[in-house]
Amino acid sequence: MKKNLQAYFLITVLFLSTGSFSFADNSVSFAIGEWTPYTGTEIEHHGMAAEIVSAACSAAGLTAEYYFMPWVRAENSVLNGEVFGTFPYKELPSRKENFVFSDTLFSSSFAIITLKGHANTFNSTNISGNDFKGLTVGIIGGTDAIRLPLEKAGARVESVPTPEQNLRKLKAGRLDYYIDDRAVIHQTLEHIFSPTDRVDFILLDGSFGEQNDFRIMASRQYPDKEAIIKKINKGLDTIKNNGVLAEILDRYGLQNTSETKP
């Protein structure tokens, strides 16, 4: 017996009583949540990560279909094989037992932004928490990977809920630096400040912490998962070679750091 149509973002989707979605043969189902600028129902192409996945699938002769829901439910839907995958996720040892991963979609890192002419601007590309001793640094609440090393080094850390708040505090001189995901900073800066105001900021070349490689995380329970992953990886190689991936990343202030397989 079929359940009612679910109120997720998709034109046509049927959720059966078995808990699995029904699709055309060439479609690939993804359950994702909101994480601007990477994924979102109301942003162009549904976000940078979705645009990359759509382009890779198209290059492989597949159609990507997106179901927007809370992240916890999205991950459980993948775990149970109700949908093929989700993204963008890091490949971690703790996840490999239940999931398989695509090649890297894109890489990002924690970027550091300040005002031009700041006396403590760093030249090093290897920036650590110790560089911020005695300085006031803005972060987003919950980002312990940034907060803990900063506090250990003696920085004054101020947490707020949104990137907009941090950038406005930086502009007003209430912060020395703001650290966040590079694409998040890039998109927020363009969204809330005019070109004239943006020239007051400088995004440092160096990164804080290690690079993050984001991938599709697919279900081990999903039929033909290996074949689908292989097709998507081939599509990723295609968009790397034809410049499509580089064009997408450039619009979000990122660079293509992944290498095409031989």
Secondary structure by P-SEA (a helix, b strand, c coil): cccccccccccbbbbccccbbbbcccbbbbbbcccccccccccccccaaaaaaaaaaaaacbbbbbbbccaaaaaaaaaacccccccccccccccccccccccccccccbbbbbccccccccccccccccccccbbbbbcccccccaaaaaaacccccccccaaaaaaaaaacccccccccaaaaaaaaaacccccccccbbbbcccccbbbbbbbbbbccccaaaaaaaaaaaaaaaaaaaaaaaaaaaaacccccccccc
